[in-house]
């Protein structure tokens, strides 16, 4: 995904867009940028959320074992 986004940026800044296509190309590039941000946010958020969940589960399990 990031490679496609980078390629789109390079093409946007190095090649001239056909007449009348600038608007649609800008929209497509913006959508691709948004998708890249969402992918990174999911990956980072999912990883940190999973780590926090594991920490809570371990703490809860330790507390339950100590009370028996």
C-alpha positions in Angstrom: 0.0 0.0 0.0 2.8 2.4 1.0 4.7 1.6 -2.2 1.6 2.5 -4.4 1.2 5.7 -2.5 4.8 6.6 -2.9 4.6 5.8 -6.6 1.6 8.0 -6.9 3.3 10.9 -5.3 6.4 10.6 -7.5 4.2 10.5 -10.6 2.1 13.4 -9.4 5.2 15.6 -9.0 7.2 14.5 -12.0 4.7 13.9 -14.8 2.2 16.4 -16.2 -1.4 15.2 -15.8 -3.6 15.1 -18.9 -5.9 18.2 -19.4 -9.0 17.9 -17.3 -7.8 15.0 -15.2 -6.2 17.0 -12.4 -9.2 16.9 -10.2 -9.8 13.2 -10.3 -6.1 12.5 -9.9 -6.0 14.7 -6.8 -9.1 12.9 -5.4 -7.5 9.5 -6.0 -4.2 10.5 -4.5 -6.0 11.9 -1.4 -8.0 8.7 -1.0 -4.9 6.6 -1.3 -3.2 8.8 1.4 -6.2 8.3 3.7 -6.1 4.6 3.2 -2.4 4.5 4.1 -3.0 6.4 7.3 -5.9 4.0 8.2 -3.7 0.9 7.6 -0.9 2.3 9.9 -3.4 3.4 12.5 -5.0 0.0 12.6 -1.7 -1.8 12.8 -0.3 0.4 15.6 -3.6 0.6 17.5 -4.2 -3.2 17.2 -0.8 -4.0 18.5 -0.9 -1.6 21.4 -4.4 -2.7 22.3 -3.5 -6.3 22.2 -0.4 -5.7 24.4 -2.6 -3.9 27.0 -5.2 -6.6 26.9 -2.5 -9.3 27.6 -1.1 -7.2 30.5 -4.6 -6.9 32.1 -5.2 -10.6 31.7 -1.9 -11.4 33.3 -2.6 -9.1 36.2 -6.1 -10.5 36.7 -4.8 -14.1 36.6 -2.1 -13.3 39.2 -4.6 -11.7 41.5 -7.0 -14.7 41.2 -4.3 -17.2 41.9 -3.2 -15.3 45.0 -6.7 -15.3 46.5 -7.3 -19.0 46.3 
